[in-house]
Amino acid sequence: MDMNAIMQQAQQMQKQMATIQEELKIKTETGTAGGGMVSVTANGKNEILSIDIEQNIISSDEKEMLQDLIIAATNDALRKVKKFEKEEMSKLTGGMNIPGVSNLFS
């Protein structure tokens, strides 16, 4: 294989990874729990952007349940973000698992 062609492919992949990184910064996913009573929105950088809680479940009697729902919704949002990241990486690598590449987005 031509070394020049390999270098061009590497540069192309770097540009695509930069594009994916930018997309992840603005990509958001919302996870829900309790049938939508709690929703959490996270971005592609695994940062929690917002938490929405239905008013009718806010009471001191339900504190533990509310905490559990927030955790569940947060984990749901973060799973969705990770799934999106894997899908984008798979497009870039053609489904090949290239060591170290997925770490670039964490």
C-alpha positions in Angstrom: 0.0 0.0 0.0 1.2 3.5 -0.8 2.5 5.3 2.3 1.0 8.6 0.9 -2.4 7.0 0.7 -2.1 5.7 4.3 -1.3 9.2 5.5 -4.2 10.7 3.6 -6.6 8.1 5.2 -5.2 8.9 8.6 -5.8 12.6 8.1 -9.3 11.9 6.8 -10.0 9.8 9.9 -8.7 12.6 12.2 -11.0 15.1 10.5 -14.0 12.7 11.0 -13.1 12.2 14.6 -13.0 16.0 15.2 -16.4 16.3 13.6 -17.8 13.5 15.8 -16.3 15.2 18.9 -18.0 18.5 17.9 -21.3 16.6 17.4 -21.0 15.0 20.8 -20.7 18.4 22.4 -24.1 19.5 21.2 -25.9 16.1 21.1 -28.3 15.6 24.0 -30.2 12.6 25.1 -33.0 12.4 27.7 -33.5 9.5 30.0 -36.7 8.9 31.9 -37.9 6.9 34.9 -41.2 6.2 36.6 -43.1 6.4 33.4 -41.8 9.9 32.6 -42.2 11.3 36.1 -38.5 12.1 36.2 -36.4 13.0 33.1 -32.7 13.8 32.9 -31.0 15.3 29.9 -27.3 14.7 29.3 -24.9 15.8 26.6 -22.4 13.8 24.6 -19.7 14.8 27.1 -21.6 12.9 29.8 -22.6 16.1 31.6 -26.1 16.4 33.1 -27.8 19.4 31.6 -31.2 19.3 33.3 -33.5 17.3 35.6 -37.2 17.6 35.3 -39.5 16.2 38.1 -43.3 16.1 37.9 -44.7 18.2 40.7 -47.0 15.5 42.0 -44.2 13.2 43.1 -42.4 15.9 45.2 -43.1 15.2 48.8 -41.0 14.3 51.8 -42.7 11.0 52.1 -41.4 10.0 48.7 -37.8 11.1 49.1 -36.2 7.7 48.6 -38.4 6.9 45.6 -37.6 10.2 44.0 -33.9 9.7 44.6 -34.1 6.3 42.9 -36.0 7.7 40.0 -33.4 10.4 39.5 -30.6 7.8 39.5 -32.5 5.6 37.0 -33.3 8.5 34.7 -29.7 9.7 34.8 -28.3 6.3 34.0 -30.8 6.0 31.2 -29.7 9.3 29.7 -26.0 8.4 30.0 -26.6 5.0 28.4 -28.3 6.7 25.4 -25.3 9.1 25.0 -22.9 6.2 25.1 -25.0 4.3 22.5 -24.9 7.4 20.2 -21.1 7.6 20.7 -20.7 4.0 19.8 -22.9 4.3 16.7 -20.9 7.3 15.5 -17.6 5.6 16.1 -18.8 2.5 14.3 -19.6 4.7 11.2 -16.0 6.1 11.4 -14.2 2.8 11.8 -16.5 0.7 9.7 -17.4 -1.4 12.7 -13.8 -2.3 13.4 -12.7 -2.1 17.1 -9.6 0.1 16.9 -7.9 0.2 20.3 -7.6 3.7 21.8 -10.0 5.3 19.3 -13.0 5.2 21.6 -11.0 6.7 24.4 -10.7 9.9 22.4 -14.3 10.7 23.1 -14.4 10.2 26.8 
